[in-house]
């Protein structure tokens, strides 16, 4: 372990005191150093995790946009099919009326 040349004094809350006391180490200084190291070393991994999660979110958003577009297209097709069905039934009635008239 390197020499401790940085001498500082600071105040902290009871909550921080509980967190420090829960850290491994024989002294408050050791516990503080362990907490700082642990948090510092976790930053890179957390940033990688965040980047992966952001990529997944982007992929899901793109999929959602495609699904929304497909849903809109299916609704349009359904509306068109109903229109065609109505037109065919109209033609069928006219053909039946024409046949009766002959």
Long-range contacts (C-beta under 8 A, 24 or more apart in sequence): 4-29
